[in-house]
Amino acid sequence: MPKIPVTVYTTGPACNQCNMTKKILAREGISFTEVDLREHPDQLAAFQAQGLTQAPVVTTDTKIWSGFRLDKIVSLSKFIRSAERHDAN
């Protein structure tokens, strides 16, 4: 898969939405970095200031969303697969 930087900002292991997001990203073969917002309160405050109030917050090089968003994960997976086909040609 093309290397698209994906970061999943979580609120710890008890966050069900965070766990589902990570599980589906992994199932789709999408690599990601996990950052625990409990260890980065300044980043948490910055997300809240942007109106991103649900965990997880997922960022790529061009997109950002908060909460469990299956539609966004599927869209990202399709984009990556499309980029793979383009790179193969």
PANUMAR-477119 format. One record per residue: residue in one letter; x, y, z of N, C-alpha, C, O in turn. Coordinates in steps of 0.05 Angstrom, whole numbers, padded with zeros to 5 digits, always signed. Last residue first. Example, Ala and Ser with C-alpha at 12.3 -4.5 7.8 and 13.67 -1.06 7.14 Angstrom:
PANUMAR-477119
S+00257-00045+00142+00273-00021+00143+00258+00001+00157+00268+00023+00161/A+00264-00114+00156+00246-00090+00156+00264-00066+00156+00285-00066+00169/
This chain:
PANUMAR-477119
N+00015+00025-00251+00014+00030-00280+00037+00047-00289+00039+00053-00313/A+00020+00026-00197+00027+00001-00210+00029+00005-00241+00042-00010-00254/D-00002+00074-00181+00027+00071-00179+00037+00047-00194+00060+00046-00203/H-00056+00062-00189-00044+00083-00205-00014+00080-00204-00001+00083-00225/R-00064+00023-00150-00068+00016-00178-00055+00037-00197-00043+00030-00217/E-00054+00055-00105-00038+00031-00111-00040+00024-00140-00020+00018-00153/A-00095+00091-00107-00068+00101-00110-00049+00078-00116-00030+00082-00132/S-00137+00056-00096-00136+00070-00121-00108+00080-00127-00099+00078-00150/R-00124+00042-00043-00124+00021-00064-00123+00034-00092-00110+00023-00110/I-00131+00092-00019-00105+00079-00019-00103+00058-00040-00083+00056-00055/F-00186+00101-00027-00166+00119-00037-00139+00107-00040-00125+00110-00060/K-00207+00058+00002-00211+00059-00027-00191+00078-00040-00181+00072-00062/S-00191+00073+00054-00182+00048+00042-00185+00048+00012-00166+00040-00002/L-00220+00121+00060-00190+00121+00060-00179+00096+00048-00160+00097+00032/S-00272+00100+00058-00263+00120+00038-00233+00121+00037-00221+00121+00015/V-00271+00069+00105-00275+00056+00079-00266+00075+00056-00253+00066+00037/I-00264+00110+00142-00244+00089+00140-00246+00076+00113-00226+00071+00100/K-00311+00140+00135-00285+00153+00130-00263+00132+00126-00246+00135+00109/D-00350+00102+00150-00350+00114+00123-00324+00126+00116-00314+00124+00093/L-00338+00094+00204-00333+00072+00185-00333+00083+00156-00316+00074+00140/R-00316+00129+00251-00329+00136+00226-00322+00114+00205-00302+00117+00191/F-00316+00146+00317-00315+00122+00299-00330+00128+00274-00354+00133+00275/G-00285+00211+00325-00305+00191+00330-00301+00167+00311-00285+00168+00292/S-00264+00259+00275-00265+00249+00302-00288+00229+00305-00308+00231+00291/W-00215+00272+00223-00242+00267+00233-00241+00257+00261-00220+00248+00271/I-00179+00298+00169-00181+00295+00198-00211+00291+00205-00229+00304+00194/K-00133+00296+00113-00160+00293+00126-00157+00291+00156-00136+00285+00167/T-00081+00297+00093-00101+00316+00083-00128+00316+00097-00144+00334+00092/D-00050+00260+00119-00036+00284+00108-00056+00305+00098-00049+00328+00095/T-00095+00245+00172-00078+00237+00150-00064+00262+00141-00065+00283+00154/T-00122+00229+00237-00110+00248+00218-00095+00233+00196-00082+00213+00201/V-00174+00219+00281-00157+00207+00261-00148+00228+00242-00164+00244+00232/V-00190+00214+00347-00186+00234+00326-00166+00221+00306-00145+00212+00314/P-00239+00168+00374-00212+00177+00368-00212+00201+00349-00233+00207+00337/A-00270+00217+00413-00247+00201+00408-00256+00177+00391-00279+00168+00393/Q-00298+00282+00399-00301+00253+00403-00275+00239+00398-00259+00248+00382/T-00290+00334+00385-00295+00328+00414-00299+00299+00419-00302+00291+00443/L-00267+00382+00350-00264+00352+00349-00266+00342+00377-00246+00340+00392/G-00265+00436+00350-00291+00424+00350-00290+00393+00348-00311+00381+00345/Q-00216+00458+00357-00225+00455+00329-00252+00442+00327-00263+00438+00305/A-00210+00453+00411-00213+00480+00400-00222+00480+00371-00235+00498+00362/Q-00200+00398+00413-00225+00409+00424-00230+00437+00413-00253+00444+00408/F-00148+00398+00392-00170+00384+00378-00197+00395+00387-00214+00400+00371/A-00121+00426+00432-00121+00437+00405-00144+00424+00389-00158+00438+00373/A-00128+00392+00476-00140+00419+00477-00141+00431+00449-00161+00444+00442/L-00097+00349+00457-00126+00345+00463-00140+00372+00463-00161+00375+00452/Q-00047+00372+00457-00059+00364+00431-00089+00360+00435-00105+00367+00417/D-00040+00380+00512-00040+00403+00494-00052+00396+00467-00066+00413+00455/P-00039+00328+00533-00063+00346+00538-00063+00370+00520-00085+00381+00515/H-00016+00274+00521-00012+00298+00505-00036+00317+00509-00051+00322+00490/E-00031+00229+00548-00003+00237+00551+00004+00263+00536+00026+00273+00538/R-00081+00223+00531-00077+00227+00560-00049+00236+00566-00043+00249+00586/L-00078+00210+00478-00082+00238+00485-00080+00244+00515-00077+00267+00523/D-00033+00169+00449-00052+00170+00472-00054+00199+00481-00035+00211+00491/V-00029+00151+00383-00020+00171+00403-00042+00172+00425-00065+00177+00419/E-00007+00105+00334-00026+00112+00356-00014+00131+00376+00009+00127+00384/T-00003+00104+00265+00011+00109+00290-00010+00116+00310-00029+00131+00304/F-00018+00053+00216-00024+00078+00231-00006+00079+00255+00005+00059+00265/S-00035+00022+00154-00016+00026+00176-00022+00053+00190-00031+00072+00177/I-00087-00016+00133-00078+00012+00134-00060+00015+00159-00069+00011+00181/G-00115-00063+00125-00086-00062+00117-00074-00034+00118-00054-00029+00105/E-00165-00069+00143-00162-00058+00116-00133-00056+00107-00128-00048+00084/R-00153-00084+00195-00166-00103+00177-00163-00095+00148-00160-00111+00130/A-00133-00035+00215-00115-00058+00212-00127-00079+00193-00112-00090+00176/L-00181-00006+00214-00158+00003+00199-00139-00020+00194-00129-00024+00172/I-00210-00037+00250-00218-00036+00222-00196-00025+00204-00192-00035+00182/K-00182-00029+00298-00187-00056+00288-00193-00056+00258-00183-00072+00243/K-00184+00026+00305-00158+00013+00301-00161-00015+00289-00146-00023+00271/T-00239+00032+00313-00226+00046+00291-00199+00032+00285-00193+00027+00261/M-00248+00002+00359-00260-00006+00333-00247+00007+00310-00243-00006+00289/N-00217+00032+00396-00210+00004+00390-00223-00006+00364-00209-00020+00349/C-00246+00080+00396-00217+00080+00388-00209+00051+00380-00196+00047+00359/Q-00294+00064+00415-00293+00075+00388-00264+00075+00378-00260+00070+00354/N-00279+00047+00467-00289+00028+00448-00288+00038+00419-00281+00023+00401/C-00229+00060+00509-00244+00074+00489-00253+00054+00467-00237+00046+00450/A-00194+00037+00544-00223+00034+00550-00241+00047+00529-00265+00045+00531/P-00142+00051+00529-00152+00024+00522-00182+00020+00527-00194+00002+00517/G-00142+00121+00507-00134+00098+00523-00149+00073+00516-00167+00073+00499/T-00160+00157+00471-00161+00165+00499-00156+00141+00517-00165+00140+00540/T-00120+00170+00411-00139+00155+00428-00140+00167+00456-00125+00185+00463/Y-00109+00185+00347-00106+00196+00373-00128+00184+00391-00152+00188+00385/V-00077+00157+00296-00102+00153+00311-00096+00163+00339-00080+00151+00354/T-00052+00176+00234-00048+00177+00263-00075+00174+00276-00094+00189+00269/V-00021+00160+00175-00046+00159+00189-00040+00158+00219-00024+00141+00228/P+00010+00177+00116+00012+00178+00145-00015+00180+00158-00031+00198+00153/I+00014+00129+00067-00001+00153+00074+00000+00154+00105-00008+00135+00118/K+00047+00094+00023+00051+00104+00050+00036+00130+00054+00046+00151+00045/P+00008+00046-00013+00023+00071-00012+00025+00081+00017+00007+00076+00033/M+00017-00024+00000+00000+00000+00000+00018+00025+00000+00039+00025+00012/
